[in-house]
Amino acid sequence: MSPRYVRLDPETVRLLDRCIAQAEGAATRLNRDGVDEVMRMRLASALMEAISLGERDEERLVAFALQVLPAYRERLAKSSTPPLPDPPPRVRGDRRAPLLR
């Protein structure tokens, strides 16, 4: 099997879906030009890299993905704590507890 193709369980797919949504939202706030297809691909590639390294924490996954953005790295260098993305809006019927900061 090519290393380009990876089998993911349904929970990991849901985790990645939430993470890409959060990363895109944060990228939109950080980048005046918005999020284009290239940036989305870079964020997704970073998420896949982190997943392949065994990371499963949602906040750390998003922060890892955002490191592909120069604006995020600049902000990170200026502060002692990384800027975290806002959590995605809750979906009706979503019983998960919101992320606390």
Secondary structure as the mmCIF struct_conf table of DSSP 4:
data_model
#
loop_
_struct_conf.conf_type_id
_struct_conf.id
_struct_conf.beg_label_comp_id
_struct_conf.beg_label_asym_id
_struct_conf.beg_label_seq_id
_struct_conf.end_label_comp_id
_struct_conf.end_label_asym_id
_struct_conf.end_label_seq_id
TURN_TY1_P TURN_TY1_P1 PRO A 3 ARG A 4
HELX_RH_AL_P HELX_RH_AL_P1 PRO A 10 LEU A 30
TURN_TY1_P TURN_TY1_P2 ARG A 32 ASP A 33
HELX_RH_AL_P HELX_RH_AL_P2 GLU A 37 SER A 52
TURN_TY1_P TURN_TY1_P3 LEU A 53 GLY A 54
HELX_RH_AL_P HELX_RH_AL_P3 GLU A 58 LEU A 66
TURN_TY1_P TURN_TY1_P4 GLN A 67 VAL A 68
BEND BEND1 LEU A 69 LEU A 69
HELX_RH_AL_P HELX_RH_AL_P4 PRO A 70 LYS A 78
BEND BEND2 SER A 79 THR A 81
HELX_LH_PP_P HELX_LH_PP_P1 PRO A 82 VAL A 91
TURN_TY1_P TURN_TY1_P5 ARG A 92 GLY A 93
BEND BEND3 ARG A 96 ARG A 96
HELX_LH_PP_P HELX_LH_PP_P2 ALA A 97 LEU A 100
#
